[in-house]
Amino acid sequence: MRENVRIEDLQGGVRLVTLDRPEKKNALTGAMYDAMRGALEAADASDAVGAVVFAGVPGAFSAGNDIADFVTRAEKAFSEAPSLRFIRQLARTRTPLVAAVDGVAVGIGTTLTLHCDLVYASPAARFRMPFVELGLVPEAASSYLLPRRVGRLKATELLLLSEMFGADQAEALGLVNAVMPSDMLVEHAVAQATRLAALPRGALAASRALIRGDQAQVDAALQAEAEAFDRQLRTPEAQERFQAFLARAKPASA
Ligand code: COA
């Protein structure tokens, strides 16, 4: 079976994590979250890895959590959800993180980038966080991180009204470092990650922790969101939205 997450260790201490489920726009399954979490855990444990780059396929960084998985997950204990374990690891990873966003970046496809140290996007990038529209609440500490990045009013538009925003707007909001053509994107992200990986590791780790701020606040937001998310996931208003999306996804003959 083809792997939906490719993990390559490049020269210069960079680990490239490529999401590769193009037929579903890189919607994330439990197995994909587990592979991503494993890649981050192993990066932290390895002296050879100095930075991690997240990339997608042309036109799709990630369409977010697989919505079919939201339906089945409501039947299980949320604390064991691969998505939550990935998010917890993402927030505490000590290795610098770089994102290369081309195409759709929905839900965790956007919120993942809030944890990255550098974010690059192509003009085709389309960010969106439709949690509330889906009957859910923000995740990955986005309810804490986003207002601090873009201000509360803008964060409200993006998190409550689920407004889509493009690469230029993301750059203007300070959510993206630079916009560049798709064919240069991953190469540039890897080059920047290589620069990070070459820095003195102790100074880098200490500086990164200072820049990122209070880890305890991020952890607290993450936990509060996870509890609210779990409650919402099981509500009829959320399950109806998931079913509506899945019904839409069926062939016209169905
Ligand atoms: N979960 C499950 N399947 C998904 C998915 C998701 N999050 N996102 C896309 N897909 C599937 C579609 O159902 C479709 O499958 P099909 O070919 O079997 O019908 C396939 O991926 C391609 O998606 P499609 O909608 O045809 O592509 P598009 O370019 O027109 O639109 C998106 C792309 C991402 C804008 C759109 O698919 C979308 O809104 N997806 C849902 C995103 C979302 O709400 N994620 C959860 C956030 S919390």
Residues whose N, C-alpha, C, O or C-beta is under 5 A from the ligand:
A	BS01	COA	E23 K24 K25 A27 A63 G64 N65 D66 I67 A68 V104 V106 G107 P130 A249 K250
